[in-house]
Amino acid sequence: MKSTIIQRMLFPLICTLLIFSCTKKQEVELNQIQKNIIVGFSQIGAESAWRTCNTQSMRDAASASGIQLLYDNAEQKQENQIKAIRSFIVYQVDVIVFVPIVQDGWDNVLREAKDAGIPVIIIDRKMRVADESLFTAYIGADHVEEGRNAARFLLKKFKDENQNYRILEILGTAGSSVADGRYTGFREIINTDKRFTITTSIDGDFLRSRGKEIAETYLMENTKLPFDILYSHNDGMALGFLDVLENTPILPGKDIVIVSVDAEQAAIDALKEGKINCVVECNPKIGDLVIDMVKQLTEGKSIPRVTYVNENVFTEWDDLSLLPLRGY
């Protein structure tokens, strides 16, 4: 009888210990799985502070989770990215993450990844494929909305003015979803107001050097700039344009209104100085989010097809004195 009573008393304790033991075992196994995760990451290059920060964000997040990151710099060439993805497939990584430099031309290599059973996450830039199942998810900015926000600032700034405005648009890399999105979103809003006309769109390839070249060309051919507003698809090109204006009597932010996208520290500093009027944020710090999705995939969980990151708009009307340093 006593033995039976003791057994009944010990039974809950034994069950608790077993559950705890199983839970700890599962945690150890899960941690071991995460430590063994290998991610192949192809970045398009290191052309800007934004891109460098984006890469570092991925590296930091992977390191913090004990995940091995195989990094490849494509140096702005799609063929290099395709080679990198094929090398990741041969290496049998668990997940492939990459920034597609342009939207088209990925079907064959992604089909190879799918046949190998390797899920693919694209970040920062989108792509067009015949079969949407060739990649698992997109994580990054809503570039169409960024273009809309740039145009919304202009409509608000000039809402009480009764005159026409000429816009020079410096485009990002031709064929990239970023450039297409910022192009489309901007027109969606700006075309609702007949006072604004996009007189010229010039390819700047997201390079600061191209922003300088474009400014120099205009100043060579004109005694004054033949437009009222500069809309730049990224900060680098806008800052390159500013580099040239520094040596002229033209006052950026006053004689010409400048709107840019990315929110690098240098652009925010120019905004504080009144040389840029609006900076639309494109958040590069998505590493934690991407790596979290990677871990969910390796645990057999499903992840959202599209995840947009939170972004802000900084304008000449804002108090930026307490804004933390951007880190890029």
Residue frames as qw, qx, qy, qz and C-alpha x, y, z in Angstrom:
[[0.000, 0.886, 0.463, 0.000, 0.00, 0.00, 0.00],
 [0.302, -0.801, 0.113, 0.504, 2.80, 2.40, 0.96],
 [0.445, -0.125, 0.600, 0.653, 4.60, 1.51, -2.27],
 [0.241, 0.627, 0.648, 0.357, 1.52, 2.40, -4.29],
 [0.135, -0.943, -0.238, 0.191, 1.13, 5.77, -2.52],
 [0.407, -0.604, 0.336, 0.597, 4.80, 6.60, -3.07],
 [0.419, 0.175, 0.672, 0.584, 4.53, 5.69, -6.75],
 [0.122, 0.823, 0.526, 0.173, 1.50, 7.97, -7.11],
 [0.263, -0.899, -0.016, 0.350, 3.39, 10.79, -5.43],
 [0.430, -0.446, 0.494, 0.610, 6.46, 10.32, -7.60],
 [0.538, 0.459, 0.641, 0.297, 4.58, 9.92, -10.88],
 [0.217, 0.959, 0.184, -0.005, 3.98, 13.69, -11.52],
 [0.310, -0.809, 0.384, 0.318, 7.62, 14.42, -10.68],
 [0.592, -0.085, 0.694, 0.401, 8.85, 11.73, -13.07],
 [0.461, 0.699, 0.511, 0.195, 6.59, 13.08, -15.86],
 [0.000, 0.988, -0.029, -0.153, 7.86, 16.61, -15.26],
 [0.438, -0.598, 0.554, 0.380, 11.46, 15.43, -15.44],
 [0.595, 0.217, 0.691, 0.347, 10.76, 13.51, -18.63],
 [0.326, 0.879, 0.339, 0.085, 9.05, 16.51, -20.26],
 [0.173, -0.924, 0.242, 0.240, 11.91, 18.78, -19.18],
 [0.564, -0.326, 0.650, 0.392, 14.44, 16.28, -20.49],
 [0.547, 0.487, 0.611, 0.299, 12.63, 16.02, -23.85],
 [0.159, 0.974, 0.157, -0.036, 12.30, 19.79, -24.11],
 [0.316, -0.785, 0.422, 0.326, 16.01, 20.32, -23.40],
 [0.608, -0.032, 0.693, 0.386, 16.85, 17.61, -25.92],
 [0.450, 0.733, 0.474, 0.187, 14.70, 19.32, -28.55],
 [0.030, -0.984, 0.079, 0.158, 16.36, 22.66, -27.79],
 [0.475, -0.532, 0.584, 0.387, 19.82, 21.11, -28.13],
 [0.586, 0.276, 0.681, 0.341, 18.83, 19.43, -31.40],
 [0.296, 0.902, 0.310, 0.060, 17.36, 22.69, -32.75],
 [0.191, -0.902, 0.285, 0.263, 20.46, 24.65, -31.77],
 [0.571, -0.258, 0.669, 0.400, 22.60, 21.98, -33.42],
 [0.529, 0.587, 0.563, 0.242, 20.54, 22.27, -36.61],
 [0.123, 0.988, 0.080, -0.051, 20.91, 26.06, -36.61],
 [0.395, -0.715, 0.463, 0.343, 24.67, 25.79, -36.07],
 [0.550, -0.032, 0.729, 0.406, 24.89, 23.54, -39.10],
 [0.469, 0.792, 0.373, -0.118, 22.84, 25.79, -41.40],
 [0.423, -0.206, 0.387, 0.793, 24.75, 27.03, -44.43],
 [0.365, 0.824, 0.336, -0.274, 23.43, 29.97, -46.45],
 [0.536, 0.151, 0.383, 0.737, 24.75, 30.98, -49.86],
 [0.044, 0.864, 0.288, -0.410, 24.52, 34.77, -50.19],
 [0.519, 0.274, 0.365, 0.723, 25.16, 36.58, -53.48],
 [0.042, -0.794, -0.210, 0.569, 25.35, 40.38, -53.20],
 [0.603, 0.754, 0.215, 0.146, 25.36, 42.54, -56.33],
 [0.546, 0.519, -0.172, 0.634, 28.42, 44.54, -55.26],
 [0.473, -0.551, -0.344, 0.595, 29.73, 47.24, -52.93],
 [0.323, 0.525, 0.309, 0.725, 28.86, 50.34, -54.93],
 [0.212, -0.689, -0.033, -0.693, 27.55, 52.43, -52.05],
 [0.111, -0.288, 0.691, -0.654, 27.42, 52.84, -48.29],
 [0.765, -0.036, 0.124, -0.631, 23.87, 51.47, -48.46],
 [0.870, 0.223, -0.415, -0.143, 25.02, 48.26, -50.14],
 [0.361, 0.367, -0.725, 0.457, 27.92, 47.79, -47.72],
 [0.387, -0.217, 0.525, -0.726, 25.53, 48.17, -44.78],
 [0.861, 0.075, -0.096, -0.494, 23.11, 45.69, -46.33],
 [0.740, 0.288, -0.597, 0.111, 25.91, 43.12, -46.64],
 [0.127, 0.324, -0.699, 0.624, 27.15, 43.72, -43.10],
 [0.631, -0.170, 0.257, -0.712, 23.63, 43.35, -41.76],
 [0.919, 0.112, -0.294, -0.238, 23.46, 39.87, -43.31],
 [0.567, 0.339, -0.651, 0.374, 26.89, 38.91, -41.98],
 [0.156, -0.335, 0.569, -0.734, 26.12, 40.11, -38.44],
 [0.776, -0.108, 0.122, -0.610, 22.75, 38.33, -38.30],
 [0.882, 0.189, -0.428, -0.060, 24.20, 35.06, -39.59],
 [0.377, 0.370, -0.666, 0.526, 27.11, 35.22, -37.13],
 [0.380, -0.301, 0.448, -0.751, 24.78, 35.95, -34.20],
 [0.879, -0.013, 0.081, -0.469, 22.75, 32.83, -35.07],
 [0.543, -0.379, 0.739, 0.121, 25.76, 30.58, -35.60],
 [0.786, 0.520, 0.325, -0.071, 24.90, 30.21, -39.28],
 [0.520, -0.245, 0.475, 0.666, 27.64, 29.85, -41.88],
 [0.430, 0.820, 0.153, -0.345, 27.33, 32.46, -44.64],
 [0.632, 0.049, 0.481, 0.606, 29.02, 31.78, -47.96],
 [0.142, 0.835, 0.125, -0.517, 29.37, 35.29, -49.40],
 [0.577, 0.224, 0.491, 0.613, 29.84, 36.23, -53.05],
 [0.072, 0.693, 0.019, -0.717, 30.29, 39.72, -54.53],
 [0.671, 0.500, 0.525, 0.155, 28.89, 39.72, -58.07],
 [0.309, -0.351, 0.250, 0.848, 30.59, 43.03, -58.95],
 [0.392, 0.525, 0.062, -0.753, 27.45, 44.28, -60.73],
 [0.332, 0.299, -0.733, -0.513, 27.35, 41.38, -63.21],
 [0.844, -0.044, 0.107, -0.524, 24.43, 38.99, -63.57],
 [0.820, 0.297, -0.489, -0.016, 26.63, 36.25, -65.00],
 [0.190, 0.387, -0.730, 0.530, 28.68, 36.34, -61.80],
 [0.562, -0.179, 0.436, -0.680, 25.54, 35.86, -59.72],
 [0.908, 0.155, -0.176, -0.347, 24.43, 32.92, -61.83],
 [0.603, 0.371, -0.658, 0.255, 27.85, 31.31, -61.36],
 [0.119, -0.340, 0.656, -0.663, 27.64, 31.92, -57.61],
 [0.764, -0.069, 0.207, -0.607, 24.17, 30.37, -57.35],
 [0.883, 0.244, -0.382, -0.117, 25.38, 27.30, -59.26],
 [0.370, 0.384, -0.714, 0.454, 28.36, 26.99, -56.90],
 [0.434, -0.253, 0.505, -0.702, 25.96, 27.18, -53.92],
 [0.899, 0.071, -0.076, -0.426, 23.93, 24.35, -55.46],
 [0.727, 0.336, -0.577, 0.163, 27.05, 22.20, -55.89],
 [0.094, 0.360, -0.672, 0.640, 28.04, 22.97, -52.28],
 [0.458, -0.435, -0.765, -0.130, 24.53, 21.88, -51.20],
 [0.039, -0.147, 0.387, -0.910, 23.77, 24.90, -49.04],
 [0.076, 0.418, 0.842, -0.333, 20.53, 24.87, -47.06],
 [0.234, 0.858, 0.408, -0.207, 19.16, 28.16, -48.39],
 [0.469, 0.223, 0.259, 0.814, 20.19, 30.56, -51.16],
 [0.022, -0.870, -0.314, 0.380, 19.75, 34.28, -50.57],
 [0.483, 0.034, 0.321, 0.814, 20.56, 36.82, -53.26],
 [0.166, 0.701, 0.148, -0.678, 19.91, 40.32, -54.57],
 [0.639, 0.428, 0.542, 0.338, 18.91, 39.99, -58.24],
 [0.259, -0.325, 0.161, 0.895, 20.74, 42.77, -60.05],
 [0.337, 0.075, -0.385, -0.856, 18.09, 42.81, -62.81],
 [0.687, 0.021, 0.363, -0.629, 14.61, 41.32, -63.03],
 [0.896, 0.330, -0.058, -0.290, 14.93, 38.87, -65.92],
 [0.545, 0.570, -0.613, 0.042, 17.14, 35.91, -66.85],
 [0.284, -0.457, 0.734, -0.414, 16.92, 33.78, -63.70],
 [0.881, -0.003, -0.012, -0.472, 14.57, 30.93, -64.70],
 [0.814, 0.290, -0.502, 0.042, 17.17, 28.32, -65.62],
 [0.296, 0.349, -0.698, 0.550, 19.44, 28.66, -62.60],
 [0.472, -0.231, 0.436, -0.731, 16.51, 28.87, -60.18],
 [0.908, 0.058, -0.197, -0.366, 15.06, 25.72, -61.71],
 [0.631, 0.310, -0.649, 0.288, 18.38, 24.04, -60.95],
 [0.083, -0.301, 0.622, -0.718, 18.10, 25.18, -57.32],
 [0.738, -0.092, 0.144, -0.653, 14.51, 23.91, -57.11],
 [0.876, 0.183, -0.428, -0.128, 15.50, 20.53, -58.58],
 [0.455, 0.285, -0.685, 0.492, 18.23, 20.34, -55.91],
 [0.538, -0.608, -0.583, 0.031, 15.64, 21.03, -53.20],
 [0.404, -0.182, -0.267, 0.856, 17.23, 24.31, -52.12],
 [0.039, 0.873, 0.479, -0.076, 14.82, 27.16, -51.26],
 [0.417, 0.254, 0.104, 0.867, 15.66, 30.62, -52.59],
 [0.129, -0.840, -0.388, 0.356, 14.97, 33.95, -50.88],
 [0.421, 0.497, 0.158, 0.742, 15.43, 37.15, -52.87],
 [0.327, -0.707, -0.349, 0.521, 16.10, 40.37, -50.99],
 [0.156, -0.532, 0.091, 0.827, 16.13, 44.11, -51.82],
 [0.307, 0.352, -0.440, -0.767, 15.26, 43.62, -55.51],
 [0.768, 0.228, 0.486, -0.349, 12.48, 41.66, -57.19],
 [0.073, -0.287, 0.783, 0.547, 12.54, 39.60, -60.37],
 [0.745, 0.279, -0.028, -0.605, 10.28, 38.21, -63.08],
 [0.145, -0.223, 0.954, 0.139, 10.12, 34.45, -63.64],
 [0.502, -0.058, -0.610, -0.610, 7.73, 32.26, -65.63],
 [0.693, -0.353, -0.627, -0.029, 7.16, 30.01, -62.61],
 [0.275, -0.767, 0.205, -0.543, 6.68, 31.84, -59.30],
 [0.904, -0.422, 0.032, -0.052, 7.46, 28.66, -57.36],
 [0.762, 0.393, -0.260, 0.444, 11.11, 28.98, -58.42],
 [0.216, 0.328, -0.491, 0.777, 11.72, 31.21, -55.40],
 [0.348, -0.430, -0.792, 0.260, 10.25, 31.07, -51.93],
 [0.205, -0.854, -0.398, 0.266, 10.00, 34.68, -50.79],
 [0.347, 0.608, -0.010, 0.714, 10.92, 38.33, -51.27],
 [0.492, -0.704, -0.331, 0.391, 12.14, 40.40, -48.30],
 [0.420, 0.028, 0.102, 0.901, 12.90, 44.11, -48.66],
 [0.096, 0.363, 0.159, -0.913, 11.53, 47.52, -49.50],
 [0.436, 0.678, 0.591, -0.018, 8.40, 48.51, -51.41],
 [0.379, -0.153, 0.280, 0.869, 10.15, 50.52, -54.12],
 [0.011, 0.587, 0.573, 0.572, 6.91, 51.66, -55.76],
 [0.385, -0.834, -0.387, 0.079, 5.86, 53.21, -52.47],
 [0.516, -0.433, 0.054, 0.737, 9.24, 54.93, -52.20],
 [0.219, 0.233, 0.454, 0.832, 8.59, 56.60, -55.55],
 [0.224, -0.746, -0.547, -0.306, 5.13, 57.63, -54.40],
 [0.501, -0.721, -0.262, 0.401, 6.56, 59.16, -51.22],
 [0.420, -0.149, 0.213, 0.869, 9.05, 61.23, -53.23],
 [0.001, 0.439, 0.515, 0.736, 6.22, 62.64, -55.34],
 [0.383, -0.751, -0.537, -0.023, 3.96, 63.23, -52.34],
 [0.467, -0.498, -0.137, 0.718, 6.62, 65.46, -50.81],
 [0.203, 0.055, 0.354, 0.911, 6.69, 67.64, -53.93],
 [0.206, -0.600, -0.602, -0.485, 2.91, 67.98, -54.04],
 [0.480, -0.731, -0.415, 0.252, 2.90, 69.01, -50.40],
 [0.463, -0.320, 0.026, 0.826, 5.82, 71.43, -50.75],
 [0.045, -0.009, 0.357, 0.933, 4.27, 73.29, -53.67],
 [0.038, 0.541, 0.840, -0.027, 0.59, 72.92, -52.77],
 [0.018, 0.830, 0.340, -0.442, 0.07, 76.68, -52.52],
 [0.182, -0.459, 0.421, 0.761, 2.13, 77.65, -55.57],
 [0.645, 0.634, 0.350, -0.243, 0.62, 78.51, -58.94],
 [0.246, 0.753, -0.504, -0.344, 3.43, 77.78, -61.40],
 [0.951, 0.243, -0.174, -0.080, 4.90, 74.94, -63.43],
 [0.472, -0.674, 0.565, 0.054, 7.87, 72.80, -62.38],
 [0.730, 0.497, -0.458, -0.103, 10.38, 70.91, -64.52],
 [0.786, -0.472, 0.392, -0.080, 11.84, 67.70, -63.14],
 [0.450, 0.548, -0.703, -0.047, 15.12, 65.95, -63.96],
 [0.913, -0.291, 0.194, -0.211, 15.01, 62.30, -62.95],
 [0.183, 0.582, -0.792, -0.017, 18.23, 60.33, -62.50],
 [0.919, -0.058, -0.190, -0.341, 17.38, 56.66, -62.88],
 [0.608, -0.491, 0.623, -0.033, 18.85, 53.66, -61.12],
 [0.233, -0.267, 0.869, 0.346, 20.23, 50.55, -62.82],
 [0.586, 0.218, -0.347, -0.699, 18.26, 49.81, -65.99],
 [0.672, 0.017, -0.704, -0.230, 16.20, 46.64, -65.68],
 [0.206, -0.001, -0.807, 0.554, 16.31, 46.53, -61.87],
 [0.278, -0.646, -0.701, -0.120, 13.07, 46.34, -59.90],
 [0.329, -0.554, -0.304, 0.702, 14.30, 49.19, -57.70],
 [0.065, -0.181, 0.292, 0.937, 14.59, 51.61, -60.62],
 [0.200, -0.340, -0.734, -0.553, 11.32, 50.41, -62.16],
 [0.336, -0.620, -0.680, 0.200, 9.50, 50.74, -58.84],
 [0.236, -0.543, -0.176, 0.786, 10.76, 54.24, -58.04],
 [0.001, -0.014, 0.510, 0.860, 10.02, 55.27, -61.64],
 [0.257, -0.433, -0.772, -0.388, 6.45, 53.90, -61.58],
 [0.338, -0.625, -0.604, 0.361, 5.48, 55.04, -58.09],
 [0.190, -0.361, -0.014, 0.913, 6.75, 58.58, -58.68],
 [0.122, -0.081, -0.537, -0.831, 4.70, 58.96, -61.87],
 [0.260, -0.497, -0.825, -0.072, 1.61, 57.46, -60.27],
 [0.251, -0.715, -0.440, 0.481, 1.46, 60.47, -57.93],
 [0.200, -0.416, 0.154, 0.874, 3.21, 63.30, -59.79],
 [0.027, 0.177, 0.688, 0.703, 1.06, 62.85, -62.92],
 [0.113, -0.691, -0.709, 0.081, -2.02, 63.78, -60.93],
 [0.126, -0.841, -0.125, 0.511, -0.79, 67.41, -60.89],
 [0.651, 0.660, 0.240, 0.288, -0.35, 69.10, -64.29],
 [0.080, -0.973, 0.215, 0.027, 2.06, 71.68, -62.85],
 [0.515, -0.550, 0.628, 0.192, 4.80, 69.04, -62.78],
 [0.812, 0.544, -0.156, -0.142, 6.56, 67.76, -65.90],
 [0.748, -0.369, 0.442, 0.329, 9.36, 65.20, -66.00],
 [0.415, 0.824, -0.224, -0.313, 11.39, 66.81, -68.76],
 [0.501, 0.557, -0.662, 0.013, 14.30, 64.36, -68.72],
 [0.889, -0.379, 0.240, -0.097, 15.11, 60.90, -67.33],
 [0.407, 0.697, -0.587, 0.056, 18.78, 59.90, -67.43],
 [0.939, -0.135, -0.303, 0.087, 20.39, 56.56, -66.53],
 [0.120, -0.828, 0.447, -0.317, 22.65, 56.97, -63.50],
 [0.759, 0.139, -0.629, 0.091, 23.13, 53.27, -62.59],
 [0.708, -0.681, -0.187, -0.004, 22.97, 54.13, -58.86],
 [0.751, -0.001, -0.111, 0.651, 26.54, 55.47, -59.03],
 [0.239, -0.830, -0.120, 0.489, 27.80, 58.69, -57.43],
 [0.355, -0.278, 0.478, 0.754, 30.22, 59.14, -60.32],
 [0.168, 0.467, 0.707, 0.503, 27.30, 59.16, -62.76],
 [0.132, -0.877, -0.426, 0.178, 25.55, 61.85, -60.70],
 [0.318, -0.649, 0.194, 0.664, 28.68, 63.99, -61.07],
 [0.309, 0.031, 0.662, 0.682, 28.91, 63.35, -64.80],
 [0.082, 0.693, 0.675, 0.239, 25.27, 64.30, -65.34],
 [0.199, -0.886, -0.211, 0.363, 25.67, 67.54, -63.39],
 [0.360, -0.464, 0.389, 0.710, 28.85, 68.44, -65.26],
 [0.274, 0.306, 0.719, 0.561, 27.15, 67.83, -68.61],
 [0.007, -0.842, -0.536, -0.056, 24.24, 70.10, -67.74],
 [0.274, -0.850, -0.015, 0.450, 26.47, 72.88, -66.47],
 [0.413, -0.199, 0.532, 0.712, 28.67, 72.66, -69.57],
 [0.164, 0.403, 0.711, 0.552, 25.71, 73.03, -71.88],
 [0.191, -0.818, -0.453, -0.298, 23.70, 75.59, -69.88],
 [0.123, 0.506, -0.321, 0.791, 24.44, 78.80, -68.01],
 [0.441, -0.234, 0.552, -0.668, 21.85, 77.65, -65.49],
 [0.194, 0.058, 0.979, -0.026, 20.09, 74.37, -64.87],
 [0.368, -0.061, -0.440, -0.817, 17.05, 73.90, -67.15],
 [0.567, -0.402, -0.699, -0.169, 14.93, 72.27, -64.47],
 [0.346, -0.660, 0.172, -0.644, 13.55, 73.13, -61.05],
 [0.799, -0.393, 0.345, -0.298, 13.57, 69.76, -59.30],
 [0.350, 0.426, -0.833, -0.046, 16.04, 66.88, -59.17],
 [0.883, -0.226, 0.206, -0.356, 14.56, 63.49, -58.35],
 [0.251, 0.540, -0.804, 0.000, 17.35, 60.96, -57.81],
 [0.870, -0.130, -0.402, -0.254, 16.68, 57.24, -57.46],
 [0.813, -0.353, -0.327, 0.330, 19.37, 57.02, -54.79],
 [0.353, -0.902, 0.029, 0.247, 21.51, 59.19, -52.51],
 [0.665, -0.234, 0.381, 0.598, 24.77, 58.37, -54.24],
 [0.391, 0.492, 0.471, 0.619, 23.70, 59.99, -57.51],
 [0.144, -0.939, -0.261, -0.170, 22.20, 62.98, -55.68],
 [0.562, -0.728, 0.138, 0.368, 25.41, 63.46, -53.68],
 [0.608, 0.051, 0.430, 0.665, 27.45, 63.26, -56.88],
 [0.173, 0.769, 0.399, 0.469, 25.28, 66.01, -58.33],
 [0.381, -0.918, -0.096, 0.054, 25.84, 68.07, -55.17],
 [0.710, -0.323, 0.213, 0.588, 29.62, 67.62, -55.50],
 [0.417, 0.363, 0.390, 0.736, 29.48, 69.60, -58.73],
 [0.114, -0.859, -0.358, -0.347, 27.04, 72.25, -57.51],
 [0.602, -0.660, -0.137, 0.428, 29.40, 73.08, -54.63],
 [0.463, -0.224, 0.273, 0.813, 31.62, 74.90, -57.15],
 [0.082, 0.483, 0.526, 0.696, 28.81, 76.94, -58.72],
 [0.159, -0.133, 0.251, -0.945, 26.61, 79.85, -57.61],
 [0.626, -0.271, -0.516, -0.517, 23.58, 77.51, -57.75],
 [0.298, -0.335, 0.653, -0.611, 22.20, 76.85, -54.25],
 [0.420, -0.128, -0.878, -0.191, 21.00, 73.25, -53.86],
 [0.203, -0.443, -0.774, 0.404, 17.85, 73.02, -51.79],
 [0.085, 0.645, 0.249, -0.717, 16.87, 76.57, -52.79],
 [0.284, 0.500, -0.416, -0.704, 17.56, 77.27, -56.46],
 [0.590, 0.115, -0.715, -0.356, 16.88, 73.62, -57.17],
 [0.747, -0.333, 0.338, -0.467, 14.75, 71.29, -55.05],
 [0.361, 0.368, -0.855, -0.049, 16.38, 67.88, -54.51],
 [0.844, -0.213, 0.238, -0.431, 14.56, 64.68, -53.56],
 [0.326, 0.455, -0.828, -0.024, 16.52, 61.46, -53.06],
 [0.913, -0.235, -0.118, -0.312, 16.01, 57.89, -51.89],
 [0.730, 0.142, -0.597, 0.300, 17.96, 55.67, -49.43],
 [0.499, -0.832, 0.023, -0.242, 18.66, 57.89, -46.38],
 [0.768, 0.113, -0.311, 0.548, 22.41, 57.39, -46.12],
 [0.456, -0.650, -0.257, 0.550, 24.07, 59.45, -43.38],
 [0.315, -0.113, 0.261, 0.905, 25.66, 61.78, -45.95],
 [0.092, -0.486, -0.575, -0.652, 22.24, 62.51, -47.45],
 [0.428, -0.750, -0.496, 0.088, 20.70, 63.14, -44.02],
 [0.453, -0.452, -0.053, 0.767, 23.58, 65.52, -43.25],
 [0.137, 0.140, 0.422, 0.885, 22.89, 67.36, -46.53],
 [0.267, -0.658, -0.622, -0.331, 19.22, 67.50, -45.58],
 [0.476, -0.680, -0.349, 0.435, 20.12, 69.06, -42.23],
 [0.353, -0.314, 0.163, 0.866, 22.25, 71.63, -44.07],
 [0.400, 0.681, 0.236, -0.565, 19.38, 72.53, -46.39],
 [0.057, 0.463, -0.665, -0.583, 21.10, 71.17, -49.50],
 [0.197, -0.180, -0.909, -0.319, 18.58, 68.36, -49.97],
 [0.436, -0.231, 0.036, -0.869, 14.87, 68.88, -49.37],
 [0.867, -0.143, 0.178, -0.442, 13.59, 65.33, -48.89],
 [0.166, 0.389, -0.905, -0.045, 15.13, 61.91, -48.36],
 [0.879, -0.108, -0.104, -0.454, 12.96, 58.80, -48.65],
 [0.422, -0.507, 0.743, -0.113, 14.31, 55.94, -46.57],
 [0.865, 0.191, -0.424, -0.186, 15.21, 52.55, -48.03],
 [0.626, -0.628, 0.414, -0.204, 16.16, 50.36, -45.08],
 [0.562, 0.487, -0.668, -0.034, 19.26, 48.16, -45.69],
 [0.136, -0.366, 0.812, -0.433, 19.27, 46.57, -42.23],
 [0.830, -0.013, -0.126, -0.544, 17.24, 43.47, -43.02],
 [0.354, 0.369, -0.853, 0.100, 19.73, 40.78, -41.99],
 [0.273, -0.078, 0.788, -0.546, 17.92, 39.77, -38.78],
 [0.709, 0.290, 0.198, -0.612, 14.63, 39.40, -40.65],
 [0.663, 0.456, -0.528, -0.271, 16.21, 37.38, -43.45],
 [0.211, 0.310, -0.895, 0.240, 18.08, 35.04, -41.11],
 [0.474, 0.030, 0.626, -0.619, 14.94, 34.52, -39.03],
 [0.784, 0.367, -0.057, -0.497, 13.13, 33.45, -42.22],
 [0.481, 0.457, -0.747, -0.039, 16.04, 31.16, -43.09],
 [0.110, -0.193, 0.876, -0.429, 15.75, 29.43, -39.71],
 [0.660, 0.195, 0.381, -0.618, 12.01, 29.00, -40.15],
 [0.729, 0.444, -0.379, -0.357, 12.54, 27.36, -43.54],
 [0.359, 0.380, -0.840, 0.143, 15.14, 24.94, -42.17],
 [0.288, -0.041, 0.778, -0.556, 12.71, 24.02, -39.39],
 [0.063, 0.295, 0.913, 0.275, 10.13, 23.07, -42.01],
 [0.120, 0.658, 0.499, -0.551, 7.92, 26.09, -41.41],
 [0.393, 0.655, 0.451, 0.461, 6.33, 28.25, -44.10],
 [0.261, -0.399, -0.104, 0.873, 7.21, 31.94, -44.47],
 [0.370, 0.760, 0.275, -0.457, 5.33, 34.87, -46.06],
 [0.703, 0.481, 0.356, 0.384, 5.67, 35.21, -49.82],
 [0.292, 0.652, 0.006, 0.700, 6.36, 38.97, -49.55],
 [0.515, -0.670, -0.348, 0.405, 7.67, 40.87, -46.53],
 [0.268, 0.770, 0.023, 0.579, 8.12, 44.65, -46.75],
 [0.518, -0.209, -0.440, 0.703, 10.32, 46.42, -44.20],
 [0.118, -0.900, -0.362, 0.211, 9.28, 49.57, -42.35],
 [0.503, 0.200, 0.137, 0.830, 10.61, 52.83, -43.83],
 [0.107, -0.762, -0.338, 0.541, 10.38, 56.57, -43.11],
 [0.418, 0.699, 0.237, 0.529, 10.43, 59.83, -45.05],
 [0.447, -0.527, -0.175, 0.701, 12.70, 62.66, -43.86],
 [0.307, 0.778, 0.353, 0.421, 11.96, 66.21, -45.01],
 [0.286, 0.388, -0.154, 0.862, 13.12, 69.78, -44.61],
 [0.457, -0.603, -0.083, -0.649, 10.26, 70.34, -42.15],
 [0.866, -0.348, -0.357, 0.047, 11.45, 67.69, -39.68],
 [0.312, -0.825, 0.436, -0.179, 13.52, 68.17, -36.54],
 [0.897, 0.248, -0.355, 0.085, 16.40, 65.79, -37.22],
 [0.037, -0.747, 0.529, -0.401, 18.53, 66.79, -34.24],
 [0.618, -0.362, 0.618, -0.326, 17.70, 63.60, -32.31],
 [0.908, 0.327, -0.151, -0.215, 17.84, 61.23, -35.26],
 [0.760, -0.434, 0.435, 0.211, 20.36, 58.45, -34.48],
 [0.027, 0.583, -0.650, -0.486, 23.31, 57.95, -36.80],
 [0.815, 0.307, -0.159, -0.465, 22.28, 55.88, -39.79],
 [0.724, -0.311, 0.609, 0.090, 25.20, 53.45, -39.77],
 [0.655, 0.263, 0.559, 0.435, 25.62, 53.74, -43.53]]
